[in-house]
Amino acid sequence: MLNFKKVGKDNKFYIIFTDLDGTLLDKNYSYKKDLPVLKILRKKKVPIIFCSAKTKAEQEVIRKNMKINHPFIVENGSAIYFPKGYFSKKVGEIKGRYEIIVLGTKSEELRKEIKKLKKKYKIKGYQDMSDKEVAEVTGLDLKNAKLAKKREFGETIVDADKKALEELKKKFNVVKGGRFLQVFGYRADKGKAVKILSNLYKEFEKITTIGIGNSQNDEPMLKVVDIPAIVKNPDGNWADLKIDGIYKSREVGPEGWVKVVKKFVLDK
């Protein structure tokens, strides 16, 4: 059920949209450095909305561990999952304990195209790899590698010929993520998903939206929020994003995430 309140010296309703890998999570997929601030945000009832390339299965585990029970955006804006009854009105198709709005293309369709391309070109994605192989290239443990393979609306490409990618781009989005290429439907977009969700919140209260990311595929999300921010990557650089007024935290990953939240929400 929707339950959030005003915070900060400016007494506003804030909604935080955040990427996961390299932003809320560090290079080892840890969020220890975020925990004190996450605890404060939960207490103050500030919605934290994951907006990531990660799958529903992956995000569910992180949400449970962080004790977050707000909507979440999966696979680069391919779908929005809402805890059933979160808003007072029905907002999507009911699927188990969720309502879901789908923007992307089912993975089956995308994999058919990849299968065709394999006859001519080198192209390797998570579905061509064992759980152990995915764990080795990502640094995930076996359990989380298995969850990473449970893509509903796309595929993660680890290696591919340039020509194969050119062919994929004719039918799908092909975007550089934190480590690998993400392939997903043309209708899917982090920015579209953030807009849909923001508008639903605006039906209840006047809100201020914050977006926090670290890579190129966060650009659509950061373009549509009130306060866009990026954190540094482990190589000491920021993603080259063309967004007016974007705030660049000097800290890497979770430390940068904490800095942004304190600056724009908790310390205002």
C-alpha positions in Angstrom: 0.0 0.0 0.0 1.2 3.5 -0.9 2.7 5.1 2.2 5.2 7.9 2.0 5.7 11.3 3.6 7.6 14.6 3.4 11.2 14.7 4.4 14.1 17.2 4.7 14.2 20.8 5.7 12.3 21.7 2.5 9.5 19.3 3.5 9.0 17.6 0.1 7.9 14.2 -1.1 10.9 12.6 -2.7 11.0 9.5 -4.9 14.4 7.9 -5.6 14.9 6.0 -8.8 18.2 4.1 -8.7 20.4 1.8 -10.8 21.9 -1.1 -9.0 25.2 -2.4 -10.3 27.9 0.1 -9.8 25.5 2.5 -8.1 23.6 1.2 -5.1 25.8 -2.0 -5.3 29.6 -1.9 -5.5 31.7 -4.0 -7.9 31.3 -7.0 -5.5 27.5 -6.6 -5.5 27.7 -5.4 -1.8 25.5 -2.7 -0.3 27.0 -2.5 3.2 27.9 1.1 2.8 24.3 2.0 1.9 22.7 0.3 5.0 22.7 3.3 7.4 21.1 5.6 4.8 18.7 2.9 3.6 17.5 2.5 7.2 16.8 6.2 7.5 15.0 6.3 4.2 12.8 3.4 5.2 12.0 5.1 8.5 11.1 8.3 6.7 9.1 6.3 4.1 10.9 7.6 1.1 10.2 5.2 -1.9 13.3 3.7 -3.4 12.6 2.4 -6.9 15.1 0.1 -8.5 15.5 0.8 -12.2 18.0 -1.7 -13.5 19.1 -4.1 -16.2 18.7 -6.8 -13.5 15.9 -9.4 -13.7 12.8 -9.6 -11.6 14.3 -12.6 -9.8 17.5 -10.8 -9.0 15.7 -7.6 -7.8 13.3 -9.6 -5.6 16.3 -10.9 -3.6 17.8 -7.5 -3.1 14.5 -5.9 -2.2 13.9 -8.6 0.4 17.3 -8.1 1.9 17.0 -4.3 1.9 13.4 -4.5 3.3 12.1 -2.5 0.4 8.5 -3.0 -0.8 8.0 -0.4 -3.5 7.5 -0.8 -7.3 10.6 -1.8 -9.3 11.6 -1.5 -13.0 13.3 -4.5 -14.5 15.5 -5.2 -17.6 16.2 -1.7 -18.7 12.6 -0.5 -18.5 11.0 -3.6 -20.1 8.5 -3.9 -17.3 7.3 -2.3 -14.1 6.3 -4.5 -11.2 4.0 -3.2 -8.5 3.2 -4.9 -5.2 -0.5 -5.8 -5.7 -2.7 -3.0 -4.3 0.2 -0.6 -3.9 -1.9 2.2 -5.5 -5.6 2.5 -4.7 -6.5 1.7 -8.3 -5.5 -1.2 -10.5 -2.5 -0.1 -12.6 -1.5 -3.3 -14.5 -2.1 -6.9 -15.4 -2.3 -9.0 -12.2 0.5 -11.6 -12.1 0.8 -13.5 -8.8 1.5 -11.0 -6.0 2.2 -8.2 -8.5 0.6 -6.0 -11.0 2.7 -5.6 -14.1 3.0 -3.1 -16.9 5.0 -4.5 -19.8 6.8 -2.2 -22.2 9.4 -4.7 -23.7 9.5 -7.7 -25.9 9.3 -11.3 -24.6 12.7 -13.0 -24.4 11.5 -15.9 -26.6 11.1 -13.6 -29.6 14.6 -12.1 -29.1 16.2 -15.5 -28.7 14.7 -16.7 -32.0 16.5 -13.8 -33.7 19.8 -14.6 -31.9 19.5 -18.3 -32.9 19.2 -17.2 -36.6 22.3 -15.0 -36.3 24.3 -17.8 -34.8 24.3 -19.6 -38.1 26.4 -16.7 -39.6 28.1 -14.9 -36.8 29.7 -15.4 -33.4 27.3 -14.3 -30.7 27.3 -15.5 -27.1 24.8 -14.6 -24.4 23.9 -15.8 -20.9 21.5 -18.4 -22.3 24.5 -20.0 -24.1 26.4 -20.3 -20.8 26.1 -22.5 -17.7 25.4 -21.0 -14.3 29.0 -21.6 -13.5 30.2 -19.8 -16.6 28.0 -16.8 -15.9 29.3 -16.7 -12.3 32.9 -16.7 -13.6 32.5 -13.7 -16.0 30.4 -11.7 -13.6 31.8 -12.5 -10.1 28.4 -13.6 -8.9 27.9 -16.7 -6.8 26.1 -19.6 -8.5 22.8 -18.8 -6.9 22.8 -15.2 -8.2 24.2 -16.3 -11.6 21.2 -18.5 -12.0 18.9 -15.6 -11.2 20.7 -13.4 -13.7 19.8 -15.8 -16.4 16.1 -15.6 -15.7 15.5 -12.9 -18.2 11.9 -12.3 -19.3 12.4 -9.5 -21.8 15.9 -9.6 -23.2 19.4 -11.1 -23.2 22.8 -10.2 -21.9 25.5 -10.5 -24.6 29.0 -11.3 -23.4 30.7 -11.6 -26.8 29.6 -11.0 -30.4 30.8 -10.1 -33.9 30.3 -6.5 -34.9 28.0 -7.6 -37.8 25.8 -9.6 -35.4 25.3 -6.6 -33.3 24.5 -4.5 -36.3 21.8 -7.0 -37.3 20.4 -7.0 -33.7 20.1 -3.2 -33.7 17.8 -3.4 -36.7 15.1 -5.0 -34.5 16.1 -4.4 -30.9 17.7 -2.0 -28.5 21.4 -2.8 -27.9 22.8 -0.9 -25.0 26.1 -0.9 -23.1 25.5 -1.8 -19.5 28.0 -1.9 -16.6 29.9 -4.8 -18.0 28.1 -6.3 -21.0 25.7 -5.5 -23.7 21.9 -5.6 -23.0 19.5 -6.5 -25.8 15.9 -5.7 -25.3 12.7 -4.5 -27.1 12.5 -1.2 -28.9 9.4 -0.2 -26.8 11.3 -0.7 -23.6 13.0 2.3 -22.0 14.1 3.2 -18.5 12.8 6.8 -19.1 9.4 5.7 -20.2 9.0 3.4 -17.2 10.1 6.2 -14.8 7.6 8.6 -16.4 4.8 6.1 -16.0 5.6 5.5 -12.4 6.2 9.2 -11.6 2.8 10.1 -13.0 1.1 7.5 -10.8 2.7 9.0 -7.7 1.8 12.5 -8.9 -1.9 11.5 -8.8 -1.5 11.4 -5.0 1.1 14.1 -4.2 3.4 16.7 -5.7 6.7 14.9 -5.8 10.4 15.6 -6.5 12.1 12.7 -8.4 15.8 11.9 -8.1 17.6 9.5 -10.4 21.0 8.0 -9.6 23.1 5.9 -12.0 26.6 5.3 -13.3 26.5 4.1 -16.9 25.3 4.9 -20.4 22.1 2.9 -20.1 21.0 5.1 -17.2 20.7 8.1 -19.5 17.0 7.7 -20.4 16.1 7.5 -16.7 18.2 10.5 -15.7 16.8 12.6 -18.5 13.2 12.5 -17.1 13.8 13.0 -13.3 13.9 16.4 -11.5 17.4 15.8 -10.1 19.7 13.6 -12.2 22.9 12.3 -10.6 25.7 9.9 -11.4 28.4 8.3 -9.3 32.0 7.6 -10.3 33.0 4.2 -11.7 35.8 2.2 -10.2 38.1 3.4 -12.9 37.8 6.9 -11.5 35.7 8.3 -14.4 32.0 9.3 -14.8 29.9 8.0 -17.7 29.8 10.5 -20.5 26.1 11.5 -20.3 24.7 14.6 -22.1 22.3 15.8 -19.5 22.1 19.5 -18.4 22.5 20.1 -14.7 23.5 16.6 -13.9 25.2 16.2 -10.5 28.4 14.2 -10.5 29.4 12.7 -7.2 33.1 12.4 -6.6 32.7 9.1 -4.8 32.5 5.7 -6.4 29.4 3.4 -6.3 27.6 3.1 -3.0 29.7 5.9 -1.4 28.6 8.2 -4.2 25.0 7.0 -3.8 25.0 7.9 -0.1 26.5 11.3 -1.0 23.7 12.1 -3.4 20.9 11.0 -1.1 22.3 13.0 1.8 22.8 16.1 -0.4 19.4 16.2 -2.1 17.1 14.4 0.4 18.3 14.1 4.0 20.4 17.2 4.5 18.3 19.7 2.6 
